[in-house]
């Protein structure tokens, strides 16, 4: 079986794009080659800033021949008096056959025409010549560019040539005039401009590139960088901790084709700056690795990774000189960066954090939602209202109002203007250093406000203030953007509302407060800023929340119909009831299937149906309480069962609500089944609900409807539960 070696060589691509592009090409190639019938292949992918490489093994020489039977017109339309009609001729011509090839077969619908069509399998080379351009064209990036005059094809950076070999043969195809052949290139500055590859052999291909200062495998480059970092840290008596670097190591790996580590220093005076500022200047602006001790303090050294290899034809001293020169240049750069940071830091601290708040009036939050100051004012109002609703005391609520007032103040500081990633972090630092009266809980809430990946809770902090503020922010964000018609559509979610609602649901899952009440407060805070219909927005947000909860719980251990049954009425109540209800339904279902379906059937029999709908259409209130005085007398055969069911319902109602209020849902389900199963069945066996007497019919509908609503409102809407023939385990 032949092997495929593919390389897309382009100008240097941003490091953040490389993994997504490589992954997209991998999936596209894998899918297309398999669908084309070229076998169960294995693909290895490699990438550097300038190239995407794929080595594919197990490709069949050619696709298998395909045989297809095509269903045609009925015999009576295709042949008349034994002669073919135009329908038969057209059917044959369309499929490249003659009328003589048509077969007549008996089917369930009668006698019909069939044709056997054979499609000869094409060679792998022919198929790959079509697949490769398609795969490249399908893959996108956040930002792409065009560079070919008169051509709209876009790629993150210009593609200079494509290497495509099937064993030792070039796969020839036209792709926007870009050269396709067997040529690759080495390191952009120190390797050969053109390297001719004879055969699709990944090991030899790697060897050829390494001779020209390109390490193709990103894992090998990462290992080399990590080893050098460990050596540098060890020299300083520090244990290297990769976890402190976040994604920086992966990013730097994608910045170079041949990494060489260079150590530099900076003035110790810059260590007086907050650690977060020094790290941001190094890691985000320059992609340097700060050198940090085990106790979290920095030393005045950094490590950078150069794409300048130590050349084989240069002396050790000369190579060392080159690296030293690179180090000195980087020291000048970081010195300027840190000097700027120190200047901004000193300038910002000339006034208190709260003095920046009025300046937010000049910073637009959203064209339809006003300024950032408007946002802050809404958050302050909302924190004051929802704090007690979430179960927190006056002190925590007032601290949350203060945190809300200050949470966006750092957006207008010079430091955040230079280092946007430090939003919240700078606010918390300034709240401590230039506003020492701010409570630690307030400072923590400010820090976490812009950094949702930071947990509410941390050593020394209760997290209550941060929880109130983040809940208020998410409520305001959801209501505000729904109010102006910017809710998510399809895969478009420019304001991250799905993330906001998931965070809100997580924070409310253990709170004893109805989400609708919180949304009422959020719409109240917004009502003076935007024209909208509060009730409509609240319902839309609740539906959005419900959809997210459905996805969340069905992806766990709960059956979809169980989740639907709880959520159907569950959004009216505190969300801390949802999971206990789902667990109870699962418990009842698992413990005894027979009892479970008896319970489902008993409740479902009471569900208002067509009779109730007809009564509603006549303007009658079917949801009113049943009147025992309007049943038939107890000495009547039907009246006996009406009164019996009513009395039992009133008895069960009280106890059932007690159990569900205490979240004893399993006990409530068993209690309902034990008490109500037989009386409900007796009622429907002995009593005719749809009687001619309209008053009696209405009262009977109200009785059965009240029983159904008792279960649906307090536990689950059993209309959503599948019967035994439709239920399947997850």
Secondary structure, 3 states (H helix, E strand, C coil): CEEEEEEEEECCCCHHHHHHHHHHHHHHHHHHHHHCCCCCCEEEEEEECCEEEEEEEEECCECCCEEEEEEEEEHHHHEECCEECHHHHHHHHHCCCCHHHCEEEEECCEEEEEEEEEECCCEHHHHHHHHHHHHHHHCCCCCCECCCCCCCCCECCCEEEEEEEECCEECCCCCCCCEEECEECCCCCCCCCCEECCCCCHHHHHHHHHHCCCCCCHHHHHHHHHHHHHHHHHHCCCCCCHHHHCCHHHHHHCCCCCCEEEEEECCHHHHHCCHHHHHHHHHHHHCCEEEECCCCCEEEEEEEEECCCCCCCCCHHHHHHHHHHHHHHHHHHHHHHHHHHHHHHHHHCCCCHHHHHHHHHHCEEECCCEEHHHHHHHHHHHHHHHHHHCCCCHHHHHHHHHHHHHCCHHHHCHHHHHCHHHCCHHHHHHHHHCCCCCCHHHHHHHHHHCCCCCCCCECCECCHHHHHHHHHHHHHHHHHHHHCCCCCECCECCCCHHHHHHHHHHHHCCCCCEHHHHHHHHHHHHCCCCCCCHHHHHHHHHHHHHHHHHHHHHCCCCCHHHHHHHHHHHCCCEHHHHHHHHHHHHHHHHHCHHHHHHHHHHHHHCCCCHHHHHHHHCCCCCCCCCCHHHCCCCCCHHHHHHHHHHHHHHHHHHHHHHHHHCCCHHHHHHHHHHHHHHHHHHHHHHCCCCCCCHHHHHHHHHHHHHHHHHHHHHCCCHHHCCCCCCCCCC
